[in-house]
Amino acid sequence: MGWADWMIVNQSLEEELELEKNVRDVQNCTDEDALKSLCVSLVRTNWHQQKMLRQAVGHIGELDAINTAQG
Protein backbone atom coordinates (compact mmCIF):
# COMPACT_ATOMS: atom_id res chain seq x y z
CA MET A 1 0.00 0.00 0.00
CA GLY A 2 1.35 3.43 -0.95
CA TRP A 3 1.66 6.26 1.51
CA ALA A 4 -1.61 7.93 0.43
CA ASP A 5 -3.69 4.86 -0.46
CA TRP A 6 -5.69 5.25 2.75
CA MET A 7 -7.14 8.48 1.31
CA ILE A 8 -8.76 6.73 -1.67
CA VAL A 9 -12.51 6.45 -1.18
CA ASN A 10 -13.87 3.01 -2.02
CA GLN A 11 -17.64 2.71 -2.09
CA SER A 12 -19.77 -0.37 -2.34
CA LEU A 13 -22.46 -0.73 -4.98
CA GLU A 14 -25.07 -0.19 -2.26
CA GLU A 15 -23.39 3.07 -1.18
CA GLU A 16 -23.16 4.24 -4.78
CA LEU A 17 -26.85 3.52 -5.37
CA GLU A 18 -27.86 5.26 -2.14
CA LEU A 19 -25.86 8.33 -3.17
CA GLU A 20 -27.48 8.33 -6.60
CA LYS A 21 -30.95 8.06 -5.02
CA ASN A 22 -30.22 11.04 -2.77
CA VAL A 23 -28.88 13.07 -5.70
CA ARG A 24 -32.01 12.34 -7.72
CA ASP A 25 -34.22 13.33 -4.78
CA VAL A 26 -32.52 16.73 -4.73
CA GLN A 27 -32.68 17.10 -8.50
CA ASN A 28 -36.40 16.37 -8.48
CA CYS A 29 -37.24 18.69 -5.58
CA THR A 30 -39.30 21.71 -6.56
CA ASP A 31 -39.64 23.23 -3.06
CA GLU A 32 -37.37 26.29 -3.16
CA ASP A 33 -37.39 26.77 0.62
CA ALA A 34 -36.43 23.14 1.20
CA LEU A 35 -33.59 23.44 -1.32
CA LYS A 36 -32.31 26.63 0.33
CA SER A 37 -32.41 24.97 3.73
CA LEU A 38 -30.58 21.93 2.37
CA CYS A 39 -27.91 24.12 0.77
CA VAL A 40 -27.35 26.06 3.99
CA SER A 41 -27.02 22.81 5.91
CA LEU A 42 -24.61 21.36 3.34
CA VAL A 43 -22.43 24.48 3.35
CA ARG A 44 -22.16 24.40 7.14
CA THR A 45 -21.50 20.66 7.24
CA ASN A 46 -18.91 20.92 4.47
CA TRP A 47 -17.06 23.69 6.31
CA HIS A 48 -16.92 21.66 9.53
CA GLN A 49 -15.83 18.49 7.72
CA GLN A 50 -13.08 20.35 5.84
CA LYS A 51 -11.79 21.83 9.10
CA MET A 52 -11.85 18.47 10.85
CA LEU A 53 -10.18 16.73 7.90
CA ARG A 54 -7.38 19.33 7.80
CA GLN A 55 -6.80 18.85 11.52
CA ALA A 56 -6.88 15.05 11.24
CA VAL A 57 -4.46 14.95 8.30
CA GLY A 58 -2.15 17.36 10.14
CA HIS A 59 -2.25 15.13 13.21
CA ILE A 60 -1.55 12.03 11.12
CA GLY A 61 1.39 13.84 9.54
CA GLU A 62 2.77 14.71 12.97
CA LEU A 63 2.43 11.10 14.13
CA ASP A 64 4.07 9.87 10.93
CA ALA A 65 6.98 12.25 11.45
CA ILE A 66 7.40 11.05 15.03
CA ASN A 67 7.22 7.43 13.89
CA THR A 68 9.80 8.05 11.14
CA ALA A 69 12.17 9.80 13.54
CA GLN A 70 11.96 6.90 16.00
CA GLY A 71 12.34 4.32 13.43
URURBEL-V22503 format. One record per pair of residues at least 12 apart in sequence whose ideal C-beta (glycine too) atoms are under 8 Angstrom apart, sorted by sequence separation. I is the first residue (numbers start at 1). J is the second residue. D is the distance in whole Angstrom. If there is no record, write none. Layout:
# URURBEL-V22503
i = {I | I}
j = {J | J}
d = {D | D}
This chain:
# URURBEL-V22503
i = {26}
j = {38}
d = {7}
